[in-house]
Amino acid sequence: MHRLITLELCVELRDIEIFLTLAEELHFGHTAERLHVSQARVSQAIRKQERRIGTALFERTSRSVRLTPVGRRLREDLQQVHDLLQAALARAEAAGLSADQSLRIGVFGHAGHELRPLIDTFHTRYPGCGITFGEINGVDPFTALRDGRHDINVLWLPVLEPDITVGPTVLTGRRLLAVATGHPLAERGSASLEDLADYRVADFGQDAPEYWVSSMVPTRTPQGRRIPRGPLARTFHEIVSLVASGQCVHPLGEIAARYNTPPGIVFLPMPDAPELQWALTWRTTADNAAIRAMARTAAEFGPIQL
């Protein structure tokens, strides 16, 4: 055991997290996705640990990944050490977060209410750190992070900005299509991604990155047909006004339907639309104890299903 503890101290904590996650997932791709790193980074970390120990930790084939006997023993011992380290860090951060520290979290609409179980857990662990919410919209998701008005934004994935860190996923939910009550799709009771090519969706303009907008509102259907965009809308209320007047239809997260029932609008299920994932994001250079404490709490709490 003493040798394993010494070994652990010589290994970067991130490499230990990679090893323990791979030991649980037994899949390099899933491990990379879960830890928000590249698959090459996972492979590099495992090879480095195997070179240091002098033997294989995993048996790899084209179809499976399995722990070797040495790997199983190392997982048991390192898990204990890792848990102790995480607990020590959490206690230190809790003691270090003073009453004058706070986090301002940017959310869409009523997402802050859905996050209440997570926020309550955070307050139990870190009673000295206050939390306030700010509102963001789909046309300008990153500016409030970059200029310091928000410490964290809860954004749908993917977020691929080089200066922004993507943390744990906190919400998951369906995508719905907002249409006018008299719309032909409203009579049918559901919609598909393919239907979008037959109608216009709202245009967010040029402020938000195209890759991010199209992850919510695709530019083409699964069959490759172009989805026309326009008229321009910059806020949720502008979108629903355009939809209610019959000028467009628009996909939205189901949280929009849960807390908003504008007159003249129906929200339709879209069974073929991928589930949305919403994650904590923050400016990489703004990383601090309060942000790390929230990220750790969210990772342990797990995503909330809408």
N, C-alpha and C positions, 0 to 999 in steps of 0.2 A: 504493500500500500504506500509506503514511504517513497518508493521509486516512482510510482504513478503520480503522486502529488508533485514530486520534483519535476517530472515530465510535464505535468499540466502547467506549472509555473513558467516553463520555457516555451510554451506554445501560446500564440496569440488567442485571446478570448474569442475572437471572431472565428478562428479556425476550429475551436472547440464547438462553437455553436453549429458550424457547418457539419462537423462530424456527427454530433448528436442528432441533428435534424435528418441527415442522410440515414443514420441508423434507424430512425423512426419511419421515414418515407420509403426507404429502399428504392429510390428513383432519383437520378441526378437532376432531371428536368424539374420535377416537382419540388425538390429541395431548393433549386435556384429561384423558382417562382416564389416560394414561401419566404425566403430570406431577401428577396429583391436584389439578387446578385446574378452574374452571368453563370452559365453552366461551366464555362472554362474556369471560373474562380472556384467553383466547388471541386472540380477535378484537381486543380492545383493544390488546394488545401489538403485534400486526402493524400495525394502523392507525397507532399511534404511530410505529413505525419508518418506515412509508411516508411519513408526513407529514414526518418529519425529513429523509429522503433526497430527497423530492420526486418519487417515482415508485413505481409498483406493484412489489411483490416477488413477488406470486403472481397468476396468472390464475385467477379463480374462476367456475365455472358451477354449475348445479344438480346436475351429475353428477360434476364433477371439480375438483381443485385442482392447478395446475401452477406451477412456478417460472418467472418471467420471466428473460430473459438477465441482467438486473441482479441478480435474486434468486440465480441460480446462482453468479455471481461473488462476491456477498456471502457465500453459504454457504461457498465454498471458503476465503475469507480469514478469516471469523469462526471457522470450525472450527479453524483453526490457532491463533488467539489463544485460543479457549476451551480447547483442549487444554492449552496452555501454562499458562493460569491454574489449571486444575484440578490439573495436576501440581505447580505451585508451592504451592497450598493443601494438597495431600496431603503434600508434604514438610514443610511448616511444622507441620501437625498431628502428623505422625509424630514430629518433633523435640520438640513440645510435650507429648506424652503421656508423663508420667514413670512410673517403675516403681511408684509408690504409687497410680496411678489404676486403676480397674477398672470393669467393667460387670456388673451383675446382670441377667440376661435371664430373663423368665418364659416358660415353655413348657408345653404340654399333654403329659403323659406322657413318651414317649421322643422327642419332637420334637427335643430337643437333639442326639441321635445323628444324625438326618437332616441337621442343620445343620452337621455336623462339617467338610465340605469348605469351607464359607463361613468357619467359625471358624478353620480352619487358614490360610486365605488372609489373614484379618484379623491373625492372630498374626505371619505373615511380614512384613506391612507395618508393624505396630505392636507390636513385641515387648515394649514396656514396659507395655502395658495388659492387665491380667488379665481373665478372664471366668469368671463362675460362673453356674449355672442355678438358678432357683427354679421351683416348680410352681404352676400356676394351674388353675382348673377353670371349667366353663361357667356356674356360677351367680354368679360374682363376678369378672368379667374385668378390671375397671378399678381396684379399690381399691388394689392393691399399687403401681400406677403413681402414683396420686394421693397416697398417703401416703409415697412415696419408698422403699419396700422394693425395688421393681424399677425399674431405669432404662429398660428396654425390655420390652415384652411381644410375643410372636408370636401374633397373633390372626387368626381367620378374618374375612374381609370380608363385608359392609361394617362399618366402624366410623365412626359419625357423631357422636361426642362433641365438643362445641365446644372443650373444653380439651385434647384429645388429637390429636397429629399422626400422620397415617398416612404411613409411609415406603414403601420398595420392597417388592414382593412377593418372598418368599423360598422359599415352598413352594407347590406345586399338587398336587392329587390328587383321586381319586374319593371319592364318598360310598358307604358300605355300610350295609346294614340288619342289625342284630343281632337274631336270633330264637332261641328255644329249639330244641334239636335235634329235638324232636318236633312242632314247629309245622308247620301245613300249607304255609306258604311254603318251609320248609326242604326239603320233598319236591320242590317245583317247581324249586328251584335258583336262583331270581332273584326280584326284587321290583321294583315300580314305585312311584312317588309316589302313584298312585291307590289302591294297596293299603292305604295308611296309614289311610284312612277307615274301614276294616273292623276296625281294632285300636286299642288305646291306645298312646300313646308316653309316655315319662317326662315329668313336669312339673318344670321347674327352679325354680318358685316366682317370687317377685316381685323378686328382687335384681338380676337381669340385665335390660337393656332388651329389651322385646318384639321390636323390629325385629331385634336381633342374634340372639336365640334362634331366631326364626322363619326366619332365613336358613339355619340348619342344620336345624331341625325345623319345617317350614311348618305354618301353622294350617289351611290348606285345600289340597285336591288341585288339580291343573290343571283339573279339571272343576268346581271350586267346592264340593266336599263337605267338610264340617268334619272335621278330624282330632282325635279325642278325646284329651285329656291326662289323665295321672294313672296311677299314684301319684307322689308327690313323691320326687325324688332330687336330692342335692346334689353327689355325687362320681361319678367313673367307676365305682368299685367298687360303689356303690349301684345304678347303672344296670344293670350286668351281672348283679348278683344278682337284680334284678327281672325282667330278661329271661330268665335261666336258670330262674326259677320259673314262667314263663309268664304273668306279670302284665302284661307290655307287650312291645312291640317298640321299637327305637330306632335312628334313623340316626346314624352316626358317621363321622368321617373314616377313610380306609383305614389311616392310621398306627396306629389302635387295633387293627386286626386283625393288622398286621404284627408287633407286639410282644406281643400278648396273645392267648392261646388258652384262655380260661376253660372249664372243663368244663361241658357242657350248653348251649353256645352255638355257633351257626353264623353266619358273616358272609356275607350275600348281596349280589351286585352289584346296583346300581340303575341300569340303562342310561339312564333318562330323567332322572336327577338331575343338575343342573349341577355342573361341576367346582368344587371348593373352592379358594379362594386364601387364603393366609396371609401377612400382612405384618408388618413391624416397626411398632410403635406406641410413642409415648412422650409424656409430659406436655409440652405445648408450652413451658411456662415452665421446664422442666428441661433444655432444649436446651443441650448443651455440646460441646466438641471431641471427646470420646470417642463420643458418640452420633452426631455428624455423620460421624466417621470410619467407624463401623459402617454407617451408611446409605449412604455413598458406596461402600464396599466391596461391600455387597449389591447396589446398583444396577448396578455394573460386573460383578459375578459372575453375576447373573441368577437367576431362580427355579429351584429344584431340583424336578424332577418325582418324586413319590413312586412 
